[in-house]
Amino acid sequence: MVDIIERLWEDGVQKSMIQEGQGKLPDFQDGTKVTFHCQTLCNDKENTMLDDSPPCGKPKELIIGKKFKLPLWETILHTMWEEEIAQFCCDVKHVVLYRLLAKSLHNIAASKDPLEGITQMQERNSLGHADLDAL
């Protein structure tokens, strides 16, 4: 565990504990489905909220080992206990694909094709969501 945290820190990721978890640290094997709530905030003066799963009522889901578009999410989940609440601040290099991922998640939440509108992004220079376009 300490090794993972040290590697994250060296790679530009800081973890801050908000609420301690319980039990043992999970040993997620490839194929394990992990569900979690998350908030995504910009590291700007206002800490602008980009995504917030609790109000949607549906947690995020990730399958370990399936090459998720943001590999950092899988890595940080390996550092968390059940019921833990933590904040992770990371270098932009870890989230360059966030806009496309968020667009896909917005589409899924609206029962649309996850890739709908992605190709038109180049033509209009817009993802159809002002908050994602601002990034």
C-alpha positions as CSV (number, residue, x, y, z in Angstrom):
1,M,0.0,0.0,0.0
2,V,2.7,2.5,0.9
3,D,4.5,1.7,-2.4
4,I,1.4,2.6,-4.4
5,I,0.9,5.9,-2.5
6,E,4.6,6.7,-2.9
7,R,4.5,6.0,-6.7
8,L,1.3,8.1,-7.0
9,W,3.0,11.0,-5.2
10,E,6.1,10.7,-7.4
11,D,3.8,10.7,-10.5
12,G,2.0,13.9,-9.4
13,V,-0.9,12.6,-7.4
14,Q,-1.7,13.6,-3.9
15,K,-4.2,11.7,-1.7
16,S,-5.9,13.4,1.2
17,M,-8.0,11.3,3.6
18,I,-11.5,12.8,4.4
19,Q,-13.0,9.8,6.1
20,E,-11.2,6.5,7.0
21,G,-12.6,3.3,5.6
22,Q,-13.1,0.0,7.3
23,G,-12.0,-3.6,7.1
24,K,-9.0,-4.8,5.1
25,L,-7.7,-3.1,2.0
26,P,-9.4,-4.9,-0.9
27,D,-7.2,-7.0,-3.2
28,F,-9.0,-6.3,-6.5
29,Q,-8.2,-9.0,-9.1
30,D,-8.7,-8.5,-12.9
31,G,-12.4,-8.7,-13.7
32,T,-13.6,-7.4,-10.3
33,K,-16.4,-4.9,-10.7
34,V,-15.9,-1.9,-8.5
35,T,-18.7,0.6,-7.8
36,F,-18.0,4.0,-6.3
37,H,-19.3,7.5,-6.0
38,C,-17.1,10.4,-7.1
39,Q,-17.0,14.1,-7.7
40,T,-14.7,15.6,-10.3
41,L,-13.6,19.1,-9.6
42,C,-11.4,21.5,-11.6
43,N,-8.3,22.7,-9.8
44,D,-9.4,26.3,-10.3
45,K,-10.1,29.1,-7.9
46,E,-13.8,28.1,-7.6
47,N,-13.2,24.3,-7.5
48,T,-15.7,24.0,-10.3
49,M,-17.7,20.8,-10.2
50,L,-17.6,18.8,-13.4
51,D,-19.2,15.6,-12.3
52,D,-21.0,14.4,-9.2
53,S,-22.3,10.8,-9.0
54,P,-24.2,10.9,-5.7
55,P,-27.0,13.3,-6.9
56,C,-27.5,11.1,-9.9
57,G,-28.1,8.3,-7.5
58,K,-26.1,5.9,-9.6
59,P,-22.5,5.1,-8.7
60,K,-19.7,4.8,-11.3
61,E,-18.7,1.3,-12.2
62,L,-15.3,0.1,-13.3
63,I,-14.0,-3.4,-14.2
64,I,-10.5,-3.9,-12.9
65,G,-8.0,-4.8,-15.7
66,K,-10.2,-3.7,-18.6
67,K,-8.0,-0.8,-19.6
68,F,-10.3,2.0,-18.4
69,K,-9.8,5.2,-20.3
70,L,-8.4,6.9,-17.2
71,P,-6.0,4.3,-15.7
72,L,-5.4,6.6,-12.7
73,W,-8.9,5.8,-11.4
74,E,-8.2,2.1,-11.3
75,T,-4.9,2.8,-9.5
76,I,-6.4,5.1,-6.8
77,L,-9.2,2.6,-6.2
78,H,-6.5,0.1,-5.2
79,T,-5.5,2.5,-2.4
80,M,-9.0,2.8,-0.8
81,W,-10.8,0.8,1.8
82,E,-14.6,0.3,1.8
83,E,-16.5,3.4,3.0
84,E,-13.3,5.5,2.7
85,I,-13.7,9.0,1.4
86,A,-10.6,10.6,-0.1
87,Q,-9.6,13.4,-2.3
88,F,-7.1,13.0,-5.1
89,C,-5.4,16.0,-6.8
90,C,-3.4,15.1,-9.9
91,D,-1.4,16.5,-12.7
92,V,-3.3,17.2,-15.9
93,K,-1.4,14.5,-17.7
94,H,-3.6,11.9,-15.9
95,V,-6.8,13.4,-17.1
96,V,-6.3,14.5,-20.7
97,L,-9.0,12.1,-21.8
98,Y,-11.5,13.2,-19.1
99,R,-13.6,15.3,-21.5
100,L,-14.2,12.4,-23.9
101,L,-14.9,10.0,-21.0
102,A,-17.3,12.5,-19.4
103,K,-19.1,13.0,-22.7
104,S,-19.6,9.2,-22.9
105,L,-20.8,9.1,-19.3
106,H,-23.3,11.9,-20.0
107,N,-24.6,10.0,-23.0
108,I,-25.0,6.8,-21.0
109,A,-26.9,8.6,-18.2
110,A,-29.2,9.9,-20.9
111,S,-29.7,6.4,-22.4
112,K,-27.8,7.3,-25.5
113,D,-25.0,5.7,-27.4
114,P,-21.7,6.4,-25.4
115,L,-20.0,7.5,-28.7
116,E,-22.8,9.7,-29.9
117,G,-21.5,13.2,-30.6
118,I,-17.8,12.3,-30.2
119,T,-17.1,12.5,-33.9
120,Q,-19.0,15.7,-34.4
121,M,-16.7,17.3,-31.7
122,Q,-14.1,18.0,-34.3
123,E,-16.5,19.7,-36.6
124,R,-18.1,21.9,-34.0
125,N,-15.2,22.1,-31.5
126,S,-17.8,21.3,-28.9
127,L,-18.9,18.3,-26.8
128,G,-22.4,19.8,-26.3
129,H,-21.7,20.5,-22.6
130,A,-20.4,24.0,-21.7
131,D,-18.5,22.6,-18.6
132,L,-16.6,20.1,-20.7
133,D,-16.0,22.6,-23.5
134,A,-14.4,25.0,-20.9
135,L,-11.8,22.4,-20.2
